[in-house]
Amino acid sequence: MNDYDVPAGTDVLRVFCGPDGRHGNALGVVRDGRRVPDRADRQELAGKLGFSETVFVDDPERGRLDIYTPGLRLPFAGHPVVGAAWLLDLEVLELEVGEVFARHDGEFCWITARPEWAPPRTLKRYASAAEVDALPAPPPGEGWLYAWAWEEEAAGRVRARAFPRRDDGITEDEATGAAALLLSAHLGRALNITQGRGSQILTAPAPDGTVEIGGRVVLTHHG
């Protein structure tokens, strides 16, 4: 986040926090999206806030959401939907891709999503968690990179880091639900992912091709 002040009516969450409640990916939530109806204005606000994503709630009762990175609009993204589901306490959210179902299970909030909703990602496996930790931010190359390695394959424990490489000020994404969704679908198994500095993302694929994505959410600023 840059030095831009968070405007009134905008909450800030951390999504996919670690077991100690730390880390997680910052998310801006504009609770009344009608206050910023124009897409260009929404994009400008998302850029000023500087979070990896900002979500505008167009209908808090129906959970209608509109998601932006600092540089582009997204039809779906993992951590904004998990965060919004937790904040709004809803079981169904409406996105451009369709309805997304959510549930709350103790300290975790879960959403059910389809891999085809996620933007393309390069999933690159490394030989060890130490190799992932040693990567520069960002690694050389182009395109969105999800670098991962097994920490304990039998237990489904993964070490990952994410690099958008899209020149919008986000050098490394702390916790990326959509990439975790794609990795879980690719491997066909439930995962316990430690990403970034210590964020935690849980996944659970289902027989119908959907994947549940879960994590802890903390409110850090109530606007």
C-alpha positions as CSV (number, residue, x, y, z in Angstrom):
1,M,0.0,0.0,0.0
2,N,1.2,3.5,-0.8
3,D,0.8,6.7,1.2
4,Y,-2.8,7.3,-0.1
5,D,-5.3,7.6,2.7
6,V,-8.0,5.0,2.8
7,P,-11.3,6.9,2.1
8,A,-14.3,6.6,4.3
9,G,-16.5,3.6,3.6
10,T,-13.5,1.4,2.7
11,D,-12.5,-1.5,5.0
12,V,-9.1,-3.1,4.8
13,L,-8.7,-6.8,5.4
14,R,-5.9,-9.3,5.5
15,V,-6.9,-12.6,3.8
16,F,-5.2,-16.0,4.1
17,C,-3.5,-15.1,7.4
18,G,-1.1,-17.5,8.9
19,P,-1.9,-19.6,12.0
20,D,-0.6,-16.8,14.2
21,G,-3.0,-14.3,12.6
22,R,-0.1,-12.5,10.9
23,H,0.6,-11.9,7.2
24,G,-2.2,-12.5,4.7
25,N,-2.9,-10.4,1.6
26,A,-4.3,-6.9,2.1
27,L,-7.7,-6.2,0.5
28,G,-9.6,-3.0,0.1
29,V,-13.4,-3.4,0.3
30,V,-15.6,-0.5,-0.7
31,R,-18.7,-1.4,1.1
32,D,-21.1,0.8,-1.0
33,G,-19.9,0.5,-4.6
34,R,-22.7,2.8,-5.7
35,R,-20.6,5.7,-4.4
36,V,-18.1,4.9,-7.1
37,P,-20.3,3.8,-10.1
38,D,-17.9,4.5,-12.9
39,R,-15.4,1.8,-13.9
40,A,-12.7,4.3,-14.6
41,D,-13.1,5.9,-11.2
42,R,-13.0,2.4,-9.6
43,Q,-9.8,1.6,-11.5
44,E,-8.3,4.9,-10.3
45,L,-9.2,4.3,-6.7
46,A,-7.7,0.8,-6.8
47,G,-4.5,2.2,-8.2
48,K,-4.3,4.9,-5.5
49,L,-4.9,2.3,-2.7
50,G,-2.2,0.1,-4.1
51,F,-3.5,-3.2,-2.8
52,S,-3.1,-6.3,-5.0
53,E,-6.9,-6.1,-5.3
54,T,-9.8,-3.9,-4.3
55,V,-13.4,-5.1,-4.4
56,F,-16.5,-2.9,-4.8
57,V,-19.7,-4.2,-3.2
58,D,-22.5,-3.3,-5.6
59,D,-25.2,-5.1,-3.6
60,P,-24.3,-6.1,0.0
61,E,-27.4,-8.3,0.4
62,R,-26.9,-10.3,-2.8
63,G,-23.1,-10.2,-2.6
64,R,-22.6,-8.6,-6.0
65,L,-18.9,-7.8,-6.4
66,D,-16.6,-6.0,-8.8
67,I,-12.8,-6.6,-8.5
68,Y,-9.8,-4.5,-9.5
69,T,-6.1,-4.8,-9.3
70,P,-4.1,-1.5,-9.5
71,G,-4.1,-1.8,-13.2
72,L,-7.0,-3.9,-14.5
73,R,-10.5,-5.3,-13.7
74,L,-10.8,-9.0,-12.9
75,P,-13.9,-11.2,-13.4
76,F,-12.7,-13.5,-10.5
77,A,-10.0,-13.5,-7.9
78,G,-9.6,-15.7,-4.9
79,H,-8.6,-13.5,-1.9
80,P,-11.1,-10.7,-2.7
81,V,-14.0,-13.2,-2.8
82,V,-12.9,-15.0,0.4
83,G,-12.5,-11.6,2.1
84,A,-15.8,-10.3,1.0
85,A,-17.6,-13.5,1.9
86,W,-16.2,-13.2,5.4
87,L,-17.0,-9.5,5.8
88,L,-20.5,-9.7,4.4
89,D,-21.2,-13.0,6.1
90,L,-22.9,-14.4,3.0
91,E,-23.3,-17.9,1.6
92,V,-23.6,-16.8,-2.0
93,L,-21.8,-14.1,-3.9
94,E,-22.5,-12.8,-7.4
95,L,-19.6,-12.2,-9.8
96,E,-19.2,-11.8,-13.5
97,V,-18.3,-15.5,-13.8
98,G,-21.5,-16.6,-11.9
99,E,-22.5,-17.5,-8.4
100,V,-19.8,-18.3,-5.9
101,F,-20.8,-20.3,-2.8
102,A,-19.2,-19.6,0.6
103,R,-19.1,-21.3,4.0
104,H,-17.7,-20.5,7.4
105,D,-15.9,-23.3,9.3
106,G,-14.4,-22.2,12.6
107,E,-11.6,-19.8,11.9
108,F,-11.7,-20.4,8.2
109,C,-13.8,-18.9,5.4
110,W,-14.2,-21.0,2.3
111,I,-15.4,-20.4,-1.3
112,T,-16.1,-22.9,-4.1
113,A,-14.7,-21.9,-7.5
114,R,-14.0,-23.4,-10.9
115,P,-10.4,-23.5,-12.3
116,E,-11.6,-22.0,-15.6
117,W,-12.6,-18.8,-13.7
118,A,-9.0,-18.1,-12.8
119,P,-6.8,-15.9,-15.0
120,P,-3.9,-17.8,-16.7
121,R,-0.9,-18.5,-14.5
122,T,2.4,-20.2,-15.1
123,L,2.7,-22.9,-12.4
124,K,6.4,-23.6,-12.1
125,R,7.6,-26.4,-9.8
126,Y,11.0,-26.0,-8.1
127,A,13.1,-28.8,-6.5
128,S,12.9,-27.5,-2.9
129,A,11.2,-24.9,-0.7
130,A,14.7,-23.4,-0.3
131,E,14.9,-22.7,-4.1
132,V,11.5,-21.0,-3.9
133,D,12.7,-18.9,-0.9
134,A,15.8,-17.9,-2.8
135,L,14.1,-16.5,-5.9
136,P,14.5,-12.8,-6.5
137,A,11.4,-10.6,-6.5
138,P,10.4,-10.8,-9.3
139,P,12.4,-13.6,-11.1
140,P,13.4,-12.7,-14.7
141,G,10.8,-13.4,-17.4
142,E,7.4,-12.3,-18.4
143,G,3.9,-13.3,-17.4
144,W,2.3,-14.2,-14.1
145,L,4.4,-16.8,-12.3
146,Y,3.4,-19.1,-9.4
147,A,6.6,-20.7,-8.1
148,W,6.1,-23.7,-5.9
149,A,7.7,-26.7,-4.3
150,W,6.7,-29.5,-2.0
151,E,7.5,-29.1,1.6
152,E,6.0,-32.4,2.5
153,E,4.4,-34.1,-0.5
154,A,2.7,-36.9,1.5
155,A,0.9,-34.3,3.6
156,G,0.1,-32.0,0.7
157,R,2.2,-29.2,2.2
158,V,3.4,-26.7,-0.4
159,R,5.8,-23.7,-0.3
160,A,4.8,-21.0,-2.9
161,R,5.5,-17.5,-4.0
162,A,3.6,-15.4,-6.6
163,F,4.9,-12.8,-9.0
164,P,2.5,-10.9,-11.3
165,R,5.2,-9.3,-13.4
166,R,2.8,-6.7,-14.9
167,D,4.3,-3.3,-14.0
168,D,1.5,-2.2,-11.7
169,G,3.5,-1.8,-8.5
170,I,2.8,-5.3,-7.1
171,T,6.2,-7.0,-7.2
172,E,5.1,-10.1,-5.2
173,D,1.6,-11.1,-4.4
174,E,1.5,-12.3,-0.7
175,A,-1.4,-14.8,-1.0
176,T,-3.1,-15.8,-4.3
177,G,-6.3,-17.8,-4.1
178,A,-6.7,-18.1,-7.9
179,A,-3.2,-19.6,-8.3
180,A,-3.8,-22.0,-5.4
181,L,-7.0,-23.0,-7.1
182,L,-5.2,-23.8,-10.3
183,L,-2.4,-25.7,-8.6
184,S,-4.9,-27.8,-6.6
185,A,-6.8,-28.6,-9.7
186,H,-3.6,-29.4,-11.6
187,L,-2.4,-31.8,-8.9
188,G,-5.8,-33.2,-8.2
189,R,-5.4,-33.1,-4.4
190,A,-6.0,-31.0,-1.3
191,L,-3.2,-28.6,-0.4
192,N,-1.9,-26.7,2.6
193,I,0.0,-23.8,1.0
194,T,2.4,-21.5,2.8
195,Q,2.9,-18.5,0.5
196,G,4.8,-15.3,0.7
197,R,6.1,-14.3,4.1
198,G,3.9,-16.7,6.0
199,S,0.3,-16.7,4.6
200,Q,-1.7,-19.9,4.6
201,I,-4.1,-21.1,1.9
202,L,-6.0,-24.4,2.1
203,T,-7.6,-26.1,-1.0
204,A,-9.9,-29.1,-1.4
205,P,-10.9,-30.3,-4.9
206,A,-14.3,-31.9,-5.4
207,P,-15.4,-34.6,-7.9
208,D,-17.4,-32.1,-9.9
209,G,-14.3,-30.2,-10.9
210,T,-14.7,-27.4,-8.4
211,V,-12.1,-26.5,-5.8
212,E,-12.7,-25.1,-2.3
213,I,-10.3,-22.4,-1.2
214,G,-10.1,-21.5,2.4
215,G,-8.3,-19.2,4.8
216,R,-8.3,-16.9,7.8
217,V,-9.5,-13.3,7.5
218,V,-8.6,-10.3,9.8
219,L,-10.1,-6.8,9.7
220,T,-7.3,-4.3,10.0
221,H,-9.1,-1.0,9.2
222,H,-12.8,-0.1,9.3
223,G,-13.4,3.0,7.2
